[in-house]
Amino acid sequence: MNPTYQQLQIELKRLEKEKQEQLEAKIYLDRMTALFLEAREDFQALSEQVQDTERRLNVLKHELSLSDDSFREKLTQEHQKRLELKDQIKEINEAYKAGQTVLDRLDATLDKLDSADSMATWDLFSDGLFTDLIKYNKIDQAEKELTHLETAIDRYKKELKDVQMETDLTYEELGEMHRFFDIFFDNIFSDWSTKETIGRNIDMLNELYYEVQDIQKTLQNNHRSVTAEIEESEYYY
C-alpha cells in the first residue's frame, strides 16, 4: 500500500476521533448548562418562598406585639439578650485581636532566637570574638522581643478574662527565660550550655505558640456560636 495513502488514512481517523470528542464535549456542556439553569430557577423559587415566609412572619410578630402582652414582654427580653450577646461578640473580637498580637510577637521572638541558635551552632566550631559578639547581639535582640511578648501576653490574659477564658499560658516559664538573659553576661557559660538553653526556650515558645493557636480557634468557635444565637433571636423576635 502506498505510504502516502496510509498516512492519509491515519490522519483521517485521527480527525474523526477529534470530531467525536468535540461532539461528546459539546453534549456534556449542553447538559451541564441545562442543569445549571434548572438549579438557578429552583434557587430563585426557594428565595422567593423564604422572602414570603419572612414577610408573613414579620406581620405575625407585629400583630402579636399589639395583642399579646406576654409576647411583647418576650420581645423586650430578646432585645436585651441580643444587646448582651453583641457585647460578647465585641469582647471576643478584642480577645482574638490580642491573641493575634501575641502570635506576631512569638514569631518575632522565635525569629531572633533561631538566629541566636544558628550563631551558637557556628560558635561551637569556631573560637572567635566576632562570632561571640554576633551571638550575644542576637540574644539581646531576642530579649527585647521577649519584653514586647510579655506585655502582649498580659493584655491577652486580661482580654480572655473578659470572655471567661482564663489561662496561665506558661507565663512563669517566660519569666525564667527573661531572667536567664539578665544574668547571661554576668556568668561564664560554655558554648554548648548556651546553645542548649536557647534550644529549650525555642521549644517552650513553640509550645506556647500552639497553645495560643488553640485558644484562638476556641474564640472563633465561640464567635460563630454567639453570632448564630443572635441571628436566631432576630429571626423569631
trRosetta pair geometry for C-beta under 8 A, 3 or more apart (Angstrom, degrees):
i j d omega theta_ij theta_ji phi_ij phi_ji
1 5 5.9 -110 169 76 94 120
1 6 5.6 105 116 -59 118 103
2 5 4.1 80 73 5 101 109
2 6 6.9 -168 92 -11 52 82
3 6 5.4 -52 -148 34 35 115
3 7 6.4 36 154 -19 67 103
4 7 5.8 -53 -151 35 32 111
4 8 6.4 36 149 -22 64 105
5 8 5.5 -52 -150 34 33 115
5 9 6.5 37 151 -21 65 102
6 9 5.8 -53 -153 32 32 112
6 10 6.6 33 150 -20 64 104
7 10 5.6 -52 -152 33 34 114
7 11 6.4 32 152 -17 66 106
8 11 5.8 -56 -149 38 31 109
8 12 6.3 33 153 -21 66 106
9 12 5.7 -53 -147 35 31 112
9 13 6.4 31 155 -18 64 105
10 13 5.9 -57 -152 36 29 110
10 14 6.4 28 152 -18 65 107
11 14 5.6 -54 -147 37 33 112
11 15 6.2 35 153 -20 66 106
12 15 5.7 -54 -147 37 30 112
12 16 6.3 33 153 -21 64 106
13 16 5.6 -53 -147 35 31 113
13 17 6.4 34 152 -21 64 105
14 17 5.6 -53 -150 34 32 113
14 18 6.5 31 152 -19 65 105
15 18 5.7 -54 -148 36 32 111
15 19 6.4 34 153 -19 65 105
16 19 5.7 -53 -149 35 31 112
16 20 6.4 33 152 -20 64 105
17 20 5.7 -55 -151 35 32 113
17 21 6.4 31 152 -18 65 105
18 21 5.6 -53 -147 36 33 111
18 22 6.4 36 152 -20 65 104
19 22 5.6 -53 -149 35 32 113
19 23 6.4 34 152 -21 65 105
20 23 5.6 -52 -149 34 32 113
20 24 6.4 31 153 -17 65 105
21 24 5.7 -53 -147 38 32 111
21 25 6.3 35 153 -21 65 106
22 25 5.6 -54 -147 36 31 113
22 26 6.4 31 154 -20 65 105
23 26 5.8 -54 -149 35 31 111
23 27 6.4 32 152 -19 64 104
24 27 5.7 -52 -148 35 32 112
24 28 6.4 33 153 -18 64 106
25 28 5.7 -55 -149 37 31 111
25 29 6.2 31 153 -19 66 107
26 29 5.6 -53 -144 38 31 111
26 30 6.2 34 155 -21 65 105
27 30 5.8 -54 -148 35 29 111
27 31 6.4 29 153 -19 63 106
28 31 5.7 -56 -151 35 31 111
28 32 6.4 27 154 -16 66 107
29 32 5.8 -56 -146 39 31 109
29 33 6.2 35 154 -23 65 106
30 33 5.7 -53 -147 34 30 114
30 34 6.5 32 154 -20 63 104
31 34 5.8 -53 -151 34 31 111
31 35 6.5 30 151 -17 64 106
32 35 5.6 -53 -148 37 34 112
32 36 6.3 38 152 -23 66 105
33 36 5.6 -53 -149 34 31 113
33 37 6.4 29 154 -17 65 105
34 37 5.9 -55 -148 37 30 109
34 38 6.3 30 153 -18 64 108
35 38 5.7 -56 -147 38 31 112
35 39 6.2 31 154 -19 66 107
36 39 5.7 -56 -146 37 29 110
36 40 6.3 31 154 -21 64 106
37 40 5.6 -52 -147 34 31 113
37 41 6.5 33 153 -19 63 103
38 41 5.8 -54 -153 34 32 111
38 42 6.5 32 150 -18 65 105
39 42 5.6 -53 -148 37 34 113
39 43 6.2 37 152 -22 66 105
40 43 5.6 -51 -147 35 32 113
40 44 6.4 34 153 -20 64 105
41 44 5.7 -53 -149 35 31 112
41 45 6.4 32 153 -19 64 105
42 45 5.7 -56 -150 36 31 111
42 46 6.3 30 153 -17 66 106
43 46 5.7 -56 -148 38 31 110
43 47 6.2 35 153 -23 65 105
44 47 5.6 -52 -147 33 31 114
44 48 6.5 30 154 -18 63 104
45 48 5.9 -55 -152 35 31 110
45 49 6.5 33 149 -20 64 105
46 49 5.5 -53 -149 35 35 114
46 50 6.4 36 152 -20 67 103
47 50 5.7 -52 -149 34 32 111
47 51 6.4 31 153 -17 65 106
48 51 5.7 -53 -146 38 33 112
48 52 6.3 34 154 -20 65 106
49 52 5.7 -55 -148 37 30 111
49 53 6.3 31 153 -19 65 106
50 53 5.7 -55 -148 36 31 111
50 54 6.3 31 153 -19 65 106
51 54 5.7 -54 -147 36 31 112
51 55 6.5 34 153 -21 64 103
52 55 5.7 -51 -150 32 32 112
52 56 6.5 27 154 -14 65 106
53 56 5.9 -57 -149 40 31 108
53 57 6.1 33 152 -22 66 108
54 57 5.5 -54 -144 37 31 114
54 58 6.3 33 156 -21 65 104
55 58 5.8 -55 -150 34 29 110
55 59 6.6 30 152 -18 63 104
56 59 5.6 -51 -150 35 34 113
56 60 6.3 35 152 -19 65 106
57 60 5.6 -55 -148 37 32 112
57 61 6.3 34 153 -20 66 104
57 235 7.9 -7 134 172 154 71
58 61 5.7 -50 -145 35 32 112
58 62 6.4 34 154 -20 63 105
59 62 5.8 -56 -152 35 30 112
59 63 6.4 28 153 -17 65 107
60 63 5.8 -55 -148 37 32 110
60 64 6.2 30 155 -17 66 108
61 64 5.8 -57 -146 39 30 110
61 65 6.2 33 154 -24 65 106
61 71 8.0 -161 -149 166 61 127
61 75 7.8 117 -176 -92 103 121
61 237 7.1 160 -139 -133 131 35
62 65 5.7 -54 -148 32 30 112
62 66 6.8 23 154 -15 62 107
63 66 5.9 -63 -156 37 32 108
63 67 6.2 -6 161 8 69 117
64 67 6.2 -76 -135 53 29 89
64 68 4.7 -26 -170 26 75 123
64 71 4.3 -60 153 117 110 165
64 72 7.8 -168 132 -51 74 68
65 68 7.3 -41 -78 51 15 82
65 71 6.2 -112 -83 113 47 107
65 72 5.1 102 -150 -94 63 82
65 75 5.9 24 -109 -27 108 157
68 71 3.8 52 97 16 120 113
68 72 6.4 169 93 -16 63 83
69 72 5.5 -56 -148 36 33 113
69 73 6.4 34 153 -19 66 104
70 73 5.6 -52 -151 35 33 113
70 74 6.4 37 148 -22 64 103
71 74 5.3 -49 -149 34 36 116
71 75 6.5 45 149 -25 65 98
72 75 5.6 -45 -153 27 34 115
72 76 6.9 35 149 -17 61 101
73 76 5.7 -52 -155 34 37 112
73 77 6.4 37 148 -19 67 105
74 77 5.5 -53 -148 37 35 113
74 78 6.2 32 155 -18 68 107
74 237 6.5 -122 131 -120 94 131
75 78 5.9 -57 -145 39 28 108
75 79 6.3 33 154 -23 63 105
75 237 5.5 -179 -114 -172 62 103
76 79 5.7 -52 -149 32 30 114
76 80 6.6 27 154 -15 63 105
77 80 5.9 -58 -153 38 31 108
77 81 6.2 35 149 -23 65 108
78 81 5.2 -49 -144 35 35 118
78 82 6.4 38 155 -22 65 101
78 233 5.0 176 -168 -167 106 107
78 236 7.8 -132 -135 87 159 90
78 237 3.9 34 91 104 168 157
79 82 5.9 -52 -152 32 30 110
79 83 6.8 33 149 -20 62 102
79 237 7.6 -125 -47 131 67 117
80 83 5.6 -51 -153 32 36 114
80 84 6.6 33 151 -16 66 104
81 84 5.8 -58 -153 37 32 110
81 85 6.2 31 151 -18 67 108
81 233 6.1 -150 94 -129 119 156
82 85 5.5 -53 -143 39 34 112
82 86 6.2 37 156 -21 66 104
82 230 5.6 95 -136 -136 87 84
82 233 5.3 -165 -73 103 102 143
82 234 6.8 88 -109 -62 143 84
83 86 5.8 -54 -148 35 29 110
83 87 6.7 34 149 -21 61 102
84 87 5.6 -50 -154 31 35 114
84 88 6.7 40 146 -21 63 100
85 88 5.3 -47 -154 30 38 117
85 89 6.7 44 146 -22 65 98
85 226 5.4 174 -167 -173 96 98
85 229 5.9 -144 -134 96 148 114
85 230 5.0 -175 114 -75 139 96
85 233 7.6 154 16 15 154 148
86 89 5.3 -41 -150 29 40 117
86 90 6.7 45 149 -21 63 99
86 230 6.7 89 -65 -110 77 140
87 90 5.5 -50 -154 32 36 115
87 91 6.5 33 150 -16 66 104
88 91 5.7 -56 -149 38 34 109
88 92 6.2 35 153 -21 67 106
88 163 7.2 99 -157 -121 78 90
88 226 5.2 -141 103 -141 125 153
89 92 5.7 -54 -146 36 30 112
89 93 6.3 33 154 -21 64 105
89 223 6.6 85 -132 -138 76 79
89 226 5.7 -167 -71 112 82 133
89 227 6.7 87 -103 -73 123 78
89 230 7.5 -15 -43 -34 134 147
90 93 5.8 -55 -151 34 29 112
90 94 6.5 27 153 -18 63 106
91 94 5.7 -54 -149 36 33 111
91 95 6.4 32 153 -18 66 105
91 159 7.4 169 -174 -168 74 78
91 162 4.7 -141 -157 131 121 115
91 163 5.1 163 129 -69 113 92
92 95 5.7 -55 -148 38 31 110
92 96 6.2 32 154 -21 66 107
92 163 5.6 97 -85 -106 65 145
92 219 5.6 157 -166 -166 91 91
92 222 5.7 -157 -121 102 136 113
92 223 5.0 173 134 -81 145 87
92 226 6.9 176 -13 27 152 147
93 96 5.7 -54 -145 36 29 111
93 97 6.3 31 155 -20 64 106
93 223 7.4 92 -66 -110 69 125
94 97 5.8 -53 -148 35 30 112
94 98 6.5 31 153 -18 63 105
94 159 5.3 -146 121 -142 93 121
94 162 7.3 -6 79 74 124 148
95 98 5.7 -55 -150 37 32 111
95 99 6.4 35 150 -22 65 105
95 156 7.3 85 -157 -154 68 64
95 159 3.9 169 -100 141 68 110
95 160 5.5 108 -142 -78 123 53
95 162 6.7 -159 -62 62 111 104
95 163 5.2 -69 -26 4 156 135
95 165 7.2 87 -168 50 156 128
95 219 5.7 -155 100 -121 112 138
96 99 5.5 -53 -151 34 33 115
96 100 6.6 35 151 -20 65 100
96 216 6.3 94 -137 -140 79 80
96 219 4.7 175 -80 132 94 144
96 220 7.1 97 -114 -64 133 68
96 223 7.3 -2 -45 -50 145 137
97 100 5.7 -50 -152 31 34 111
97 101 6.8 37 148 -20 62 101
98 101 5.5 -51 -156 32 37 115
98 102 6.7 41 146 -21 65 100
98 152 7.1 164 -174 -172 77 76
98 155 5.2 -142 -144 120 124 99
98 156 4.4 172 137 -97 112 66
98 159 4.5 152 20 16 153 155
99 102 5.4 -48 -152 31 38 114
99 103 6.5 38 150 -18 66 101
99 156 5.7 100 -81 -135 56 118
99 159 7.9 -125 -35 84 79 135
99 212 5.8 166 -161 -176 94 100
99 215 6.2 -154 -122 99 139 109
99 216 4.8 173 135 -84 147 96
99 219 6.8 -175 4 7 154 155
100 103 5.5 -50 -149 35 37 113
100 104 6.4 40 150 -21 65 102
100 216 7.3 96 -64 -117 68 134
101 104 5.6 -52 -149 35 33 113
101 105 6.4 31 152 -17 66 105
101 152 4.8 -150 124 -145 103 119
101 155 7.4 -9 78 78 141 129
101 156 7.3 -159 66 -66 100 104
102 105 5.7 -57 -148 39 31 109
102 106 6.2 35 152 -22 65 105
102 149 7.1 78 -146 -153 66 74
102 152 4.7 168 -88 135 64 117
102 153 5.8 88 -119 -81 117 63
102 156 5.0 4 -47 -54 133 151
102 212 5.4 -146 107 -138 128 151
103 106 5.5 -50 -146 35 32 114
103 107 6.5 39 152 -23 63 101
103 209 6.7 89 -128 -143 76 82
103 212 5.8 -171 -71 115 85 137
103 213 7.2 87 -100 -72 125 76
103 216 7.5 -2 -43 -47 134 149
104 107 5.6 -51 -153 31 32 114
104 108 6.6 29 151 -17 64 105
104 152 8.0 -149 62 -135 87 163
105 108 5.6 -52 -148 37 35 111
105 109 6.2 33 154 -17 68 106
105 145 6.8 162 -169 178 77 86
105 148 5.3 -153 -133 115 120 98
105 149 4.1 163 145 -97 124 72
105 152 4.7 176 -3 19 154 156
106 109 5.8 -55 -143 39 31 109
106 110 6.0 28 159 -16 66 110
106 149 6.4 97 -72 -127 55 122
106 205 5.9 167 -152 178 94 102
106 208 6.5 -160 -117 100 133 107
106 209 4.9 159 151 -91 152 95
106 212 7.1 -174 -21 28 152 150
107 110 6.0 -59 -144 40 25 108
107 111 6.3 31 154 -26 62 107
108 111 5.7 -52 -151 30 29 116
108 112 6.8 24 154 -14 62 103
108 145 4.9 -157 120 -145 101 129
108 148 7.4 -14 82 78 140 134
108 149 7.8 -162 67 -64 101 101
109 112 5.9 -58 -155 37 33 107
109 113 6.2 27 152 -14 68 109
109 142 6.0 81 -158 -154 70 76
109 145 4.1 178 -89 123 71 122
109 146 5.6 93 -125 -74 127 63
109 148 8.0 -164 -61 64 102 96
109 149 5.2 -8 -43 -48 142 143
109 205 6.2 -137 104 -147 120 153
110 113 5.5 -56 -141 42 34 110
110 114 6.0 41 156 -25 67 103
110 202 6.5 94 -137 -138 84 81
110 205 5.5 -171 -78 115 95 136
110 206 7.1 92 -113 -69 135 74
110 209 7.5 -2 -45 -56 144 139
111 114 5.8 -50 -147 32 27 112
111 115 6.7 28 152 -17 60 104
112 115 5.7 -54 -154 35 34 112
112 116 6.4 33 149 -18 66 105
112 138 6.0 170 -177 -175 77 76
112 141 4.6 -147 -143 109 131 101
112 142 3.8 180 115 -81 120 74
112 145 5.3 166 11 8 144 145
113 116 5.4 -51 -146 38 37 113
113 117 6.1 42 152 -24 67 103
113 138 7.9 131 -105 151 22 102
113 142 4.9 90 -67 -122 71 139
113 198 5.9 171 -167 -168 92 94
113 201 6.3 -132 -140 101 145 109
113 202 5.1 179 129 -83 133 91
113 205 7.1 137 24 27 159 151
114 117 5.5 -50 -146 34 32 114
114 118 6.5 36 152 -21 63 101
114 202 6.9 100 -73 -119 66 131
115 118 5.7 -51 -151 32 32 112
115 119 6.6 27 152 -13 64 105
115 138 4.6 -145 108 -143 102 131
115 141 7.8 -7 70 70 134 134
116 119 5.7 -57 -150 40 34 109
116 120 6.2 38 150 -24 67 105
116 135 6.1 88 -151 -161 72 67
116 138 3.7 180 -79 116 77 118
116 139 4.9 100 -127 -67 142 67
116 141 7.9 -171 -55 54 109 96
116 142 5.8 -53 -18 -24 141 138
116 198 5.5 -148 110 -134 111 142
117 120 5.4 -50 -145 34 32 114
117 121 6.5 37 152 -21 63 100
117 195 6.7 91 -144 -145 69 77
117 198 4.9 -176 -85 128 81 131
117 199 6.3 101 -123 -74 122 70
117 202 6.4 -1 -56 -45 144 146
118 121 5.7 -51 -154 32 32 112
118 122 6.5 31 149 -16 64 105
119 122 5.4 -52 -147 39 37 113
119 123 6.1 44 150 -28 66 105
119 131 6.6 171 -171 -173 92 80
119 134 5.3 -150 -136 110 142 101
119 135 3.9 -172 125 -92 124 79
119 138 5.6 155 16 13 142 147
120 123 5.4 -50 -146 32 32 117
120 124 7.1 47 150 -33 59 92
120 135 5.7 107 -69 -140 62 127
120 191 6.7 162 -164 -175 77 82
120 194 5.4 -152 -133 112 122 104
120 195 3.9 162 143 -90 128 85
120 198 5.7 176 -9 24 159 149
121 124 5.8 -42 -163 12 35 115
121 125 7.8 4 152 4 60 101
121 195 6.4 102 -67 -124 57 134
122 125 6.5 -77 -166 46 38 94
122 126 6.1 -4 154 11 76 121
122 131 6.0 -140 114 -149 107 125
122 135 8.0 -160 62 -71 99 110
123 126 6.0 -78 -131 56 34 90
123 131 5.0 163 -96 140 81 122
123 132 6.5 94 -126 -79 127 61
123 135 5.5 -7 -47 -53 140 151
123 191 5.0 -154 120 -145 108 126
123 194 7.7 -18 80 76 144 137
123 195 7.8 -170 60 -58 108 109
124 191 5.3 170 -90 128 60 131
124 192 6.7 73 -111 -78 108 72
124 195 6.8 -9 -56 -35 116 150
126 131 5.1 113 92 -18 131 163
128 131 4.7 94 70 4 93 101
128 132 7.1 -158 100 -4 53 85
129 132 5.5 -56 -153 37 39 114
129 133 6.2 40 151 -23 70 104
130 133 5.8 -53 -150 33 31 112
130 134 6.6 30 153 -17 64 104
131 134 5.8 -55 -151 36 33 109
131 135 6.3 33 152 -20 66 107
132 135 5.6 -57 -148 37 31 113
132 136 6.2 25 158 -15 67 108
133 136 6.0 -56 -144 40 29 107
133 137 6.2 34 153 -24 63 107
134 137 5.6 -56 -150 34 30 115
134 138 6.5 31 153 -20 65 103
135 138 5.9 -55 -154 33 31 110
135 139 6.6 29 149 -17 64 105
135 194 7.5 55 159 146 136 146
136 139 5.4 -51 -147 37 37 114
136 140 6.2 42 151 -23 66 103
136 184 7.8 168 -131 124 92 127
136 185 7.2 75 -147 -87 128 104
137 140 5.5 -51 -148 34 32 114
137 141 6.5 34 151 -19 63 102
138 141 5.6 -51 -150 34 33 112
138 142 6.5 37 149 -21 64 103
139 142 5.5 -51 -150 34 35 114
139 143 6.5 40 149 -24 65 101
139 181 6.3 -178 164 -128 101 104
139 184 6.6 -117 146 124 147 171
139 198 7.5 -99 -100 -94 101 115
140 143 5.6 -48 -151 30 34 115
140 144 6.8 35 150 -18 63 100
140 181 7.8 145 -99 -172 43 119
141 144 5.7 -52 -154 33 35 111
141 145 6.6 33 149 -15 66 104
142 145 5.6 -55 -150 39 35 111
142 146 6.2 43 149 -28 66 104
142 181 7.3 -155 90 -98 97 145
143 146 5.3 -50 -148 31 32 118
143 147 6.9 41 151 -25 62 96
143 178 7.1 107 -143 -135 85 68
143 181 4.3 177 -93 152 119 158
144 147 5.8 -45 -158 24 35 114
144 148 7.1 31 147 -11 62 101
145 148 5.7 -55 -157 38 40 110
145 149 6.2 44 145 -24 69 106
146 149 5.2 -51 -146 35 36 117
146 150 6.4 39 155 -23 67 100
146 174 7.1 173 -166 -169 104 97
146 177 6.7 -142 -141 112 147 115
146 178 5.8 -180 135 -91 137 90
146 181 7.3 153 35 11 153 153
147 150 5.9 -50 -150 31 30 110
147 151 6.8 30 151 -16 61 104
147 178 7.7 102 -75 -124 66 123
148 151 5.7 -56 -154 36 34 113
148 152 6.4 34 150 -19 67 107
149 152 5.6 -56 -149 37 33 111
149 153 6.3 33 153 -20 67 105
149 174 7.2 -139 111 -149 115 136
150 153 5.7 -51 -146 35 32 112
150 154 6.5 39 153 -24 63 102
150 171 7.8 97 -135 -151 83 93
150 174 6.0 162 -93 142 95 136
150 178 7.2 9 -54 -64 143 143
151 154 5.7 -50 -153 30 31 114
151 155 6.8 26 153 -13 63 104
152 155 5.9 -57 -153 38 33 108
152 156 6.2 36 150 -23 67 108
153 156 5.4 -53 -144 36 34 116
153 157 6.3 36 157 -22 67 103
153 169 5.8 -170 -157 113 116 149
153 171 6.2 163 140 -106 141 102
153 174 7.2 150 22 12 166 172
154 157 6.0 -55 -151 33 27 110
154 158 6.7 25 152 -16 61 106
155 158 5.7 -57 -153 36 35 112
155 159 6.3 32 152 -17 68 106
156 159 5.8 -57 -148 38 31 109
156 160 6.2 32 153 -21 66 107
156 169 7.4 78 95 -59 125 164
156 212 7.7 -27 -179 -128 159 112
157 160 5.6 -52 -145 35 31 113
157 161 6.7 40 152 -26 62 99
157 166 7.3 45 -165 -143 84 66
157 167 6.9 -130 -118 61 84 72
157 169 6.6 -120 -77 11 105 132
157 171 7.6 -11 -59 -61 146 141
158 161 5.7 -48 -156 25 33 115
158 162 7.1 37 147 -22 61 100
159 162 5.6 -49 -161 26 39 116
159 163 7.2 12 151 3 66 103
160 163 6.1 -69 -153 49 39 94
160 165 4.3 -91 -172 85 93 90
160 166 6.1 138 118 -92 107 32
160 167 6.1 -47 137 15 162 95
160 215 7.2 -37 -109 -173 131 135
161 164 7.4 33 -169 -82 35 27
161 165 7.6 -115 -69 56 23 53
161 166 5.5 42 -94 -83 74 88
163 219 7.3 66 108 -117 164 93
163 222 7.1 105 177 127 130 162
165 215 6.8 129 156 -152 133 104
165 218 7.0 152 -131 111 144 133
165 219 7.5 -107 14 -77 172 87
167 211 7.7 168 167 161 141 116
167 215 6.5 -94 -8 -94 163 138
168 171 6.0 -127 172 8 68 92
168 172 7.6 -26 177 -2 113 93
169 208 6.4 64 -176 -145 80 99
169 211 6.4 162 -125 113 66 136
169 212 7.1 47 -129 -72 112 88
170 173 4.5 -19 167 26 99 121
170 174 6.8 112 117 -23 79 88
170 204 6.8 -154 141 -174 147 98
170 207 7.1 52 -4 102 161 112
170 208 5.6 -115 52 -88 123 100
170 211 7.3 137 1 19 108 164
171 174 5.4 -50 -158 30 43 115
171 175 6.7 47 146 -21 69 99
172 175 5.4 -48 -156 30 40 116
172 176 6.7 43 147 -20 67 99
173 176 5.4 -47 -151 32 39 114
173 177 6.5 43 149 -21 66 101
173 204 5.4 -144 146 -167 137 139
174 177 5.5 -51 -151 34 36 114
174 178 6.4 38 151 -21 66 103
174 204 7.9 -178 -73 135 60 127
174 208 7.7 62 -64 -84 109 159
175 178 5.6 -52 -150 33 33 112
175 179 6.5 32 153 -17 66 104
176 179 5.8 -55 -149 36 32 109
176 180 6.6 42 150 -28 63 101
177 180 5.6 -49 -155 25 34 117
177 181 7.0 27 152 -13 63 100
177 201 4.9 109 -126 -123 122 119
177 204 7.0 -161 -62 77 132 147
178 181 6.0 -57 -158 35 35 106
178 182 6.5 40 145 -25 66 105
179 182 5.2 -49 -148 30 40 118
179 183 6.5 16 161 -3 70 105
180 183 6.7 -73 -152 45 26 92
180 184 6.3 52 149 -62 64 95
180 197 6.2 -175 -178 -179 145 131
180 201 7.5 -140 57 -65 150 134
181 184 5.2 -25 -145 -14 36 125
183 186 5.2 -74 -161 48 62 110
183 187 5.8 30 150 -6 95 115
184 187 7.0 -88 -156 43 22 91
184 189 7.2 -48 -153 0 72 137
184 194 8.0 79 -152 -120 111 99
189 193 4.6 -126 -175 85 97 122
189 194 5.1 116 118 -59 127 87
189 197 7.7 -40 -168 -1 152 140
190 193 4.5 96 55 4 83 103
190 194 7.0 -143 93 -7 46 85
191 194 5.6 -53 -153 32 33 115
191 195 6.5 31 152 -17 66 105
192 195 5.8 -54 -150 36 34 110
192 196 6.3 34 152 -20 66 106
193 196 5.7 -53 -147 36 32 112
193 197 6.3 33 155 -20 65 106
194 197 5.9 -58 -151 35 29 110
194 198 6.4 27 154 -16 65 106
195 198 5.8 -54 -148 37 32 111
195 199 6.2 34 153 -21 65 108
196 199 5.6 -56 -149 37 30 114
196 200 6.4 33 154 -22 65 103
197 200 5.8 -50 -148 31 32 111
197 201 6.6 26 155 -13 63 106
198 201 5.9 -62 -153 40 31 108
198 202 6.4 35 150 -23 66 105
199 202 5.6 -51 -148 32 33 114
199 203 6.5 33 154 -18 65 103
200 203 5.7 -55 -154 35 32 112
200 204 6.4 32 150 -20 66 106
201 204 5.4 -49 -143 36 36 114
201 205 6.3 33 157 -17 67 105
202 205 6.0 -58 -147 39 29 107
202 206 6.3 32 153 -21 64 106
203 206 5.7 -55 -149 34 30 113
203 207 6.6 32 153 -19 64 103
204 207 5.8 -54 -154 34 32 111
204 208 6.5 33 148 -19 64 105
205 208 5.3 -49 -147 36 37 116
205 209 6.4 49 149 -28 65 99
206 209 5.4 -46 -151 27 34 118
206 210 6.8 32 153 -15 64 100
207 210 5.9 -53 -153 35 34 108
207 211 6.4 36 149 -21 65 106
208 211 5.5 -54 -149 35 34 115
208 212 6.4 33 154 -18 67 103
209 212 6.0 -56 -151 36 29 108
209 213 6.5 32 150 -21 63 106
210 213 5.5 -51 -149 34 34 116
210 214 6.6 38 152 -21 65 101
211 214 5.8 -52 -154 31 32 111
211 215 6.7 30 149 -17 64 104
212 215 5.5 -53 -150 36 37 112
212 216 6.3 41 150 -23 67 104
213 216 5.5 -53 -149 34 32 114
213 217 6.6 35 152 -20 64 102
214 217 5.7 -51 -153 32 33 112
214 218 6.6 35 149 -19 64 103
215 218 5.5 -53 -153 34 36 114
215 219 6.5 39 148 -21 66 102
216 219 5.5 -50 -150 34 34 114
216 220 6.5 38 150 -20 64 102
217 220 5.6 -51 -150 34 34 113
217 221 6.5 35 151 -18 65 103
218 221 5.7 -53 -150 36 33 111
218 222 6.3 34 152 -19 66 105
219 222 5.6 -53 -147 37 32 112
219 223 6.3 38 151 -25 64 103
220 223 5.5 -50 -150 31 32 115
220 224 6.6 31 153 -17 64 102
221 224 5.8 -54 -152 35 33 110
221 225 6.3 33 151 -20 66 108
222 225 5.6 -55 -146 37 33 113
222 226 6.2 27 159 -15 68 107
223 226 6.2 -57 -144 39 26 104
223 227 6.1 28 156 -20 63 111
224 227 5.7 -57 -145 38 28 113
224 228 6.3 30 156 -21 64 106
225 228 5.9 -55 -151 34 28 111
225 229 6.6 28 151 -20 62 105
226 229 5.5 -53 -151 34 35 114
226 230 6.5 38 150 -21 66 101
227 230 5.7 -52 -151 33 33 112
227 231 6.4 31 152 -17 65 106
228 231 5.7 -54 -147 38 32 111
228 232 6.3 35 154 -21 65 105
229 232 5.8 -52 -147 35 30 112
229 233 6.5 30 154 -18 63 106
230 233 5.8 -58 -151 37 30 110
230 234 6.3 27 154 -17 66 108
231 234 5.7 -55 -145 38 31 111
231 235 6.3 35 154 -26 64 106
232 235 5.7 -54 -148 31 30 114
232 236 6.5 3 164 2 65 109
233 236 6.6 -71 -145 47 26 92
233 237 5.6 -40 -179 43 67 110
234 237 7.2 -78 -113 64 15 66
